[in-house]
Amino acid sequence: MVDYPPEPWVLHGRACVTTWLVPASALPALPVPPLVVGGRAVVGTAFVEYAPPGMAYRELLAAVLVRRLGVSITHIWVDSEASRAGGRELWGIPKEMAAFPTRFDAETADGPIASVSCSPGRAGLRLPAGASTWQFLGGGVARTPLRATARVTPARVTWDIRPDGPLGWLAPHRPAASVGVSGLRLRFGPRRR
């Protein structure tokens, strides 16, 4: 058994975030309906690097915007066993292990998942955000609130996604918008029972 911190988790870090407009028919299974406009759903992808105070680890994730003011995380990889175990057991987040050879590269034993080049601009705003994640957990659906503040800056981003990999369903599509995130403070949980 792997030890992990009790909820809520308070994490600090930085990220590169991209949104995509994807046909709803291409989405993986979700616990709640996606927000769909004109047959397309909004998918967000992010490379995140967390540092003390709080847990220190890296992650790559894909999440779908859902109708219930939040997201459902469909794919996520981390380089921390504690993060993997806690995310799965507390909130139903389907975390898997991966290696991050550089800040914006992720790979498993099966090969590369994705990499990104991210060049944030200089001007940005410090913004608050609040939402929930909606995940399958224990035969039901878990809702976990999150609150964040961060400095958000427009960014030039190029994604390289392995077409036959687990995020291959995004590869045929072009990113819609990207931002660099710095000074991130994220409070995740506790799960609503």
Helices and strands as residue ranges (DSSP letters): E 9-23, G 24-26, E 36-37, E 40-51, E 57-66, E 70-78, H 81-91, E 95-97, E 105-108, E 111-120, E 125-137, E 140-161, G 168-170, E 175-188
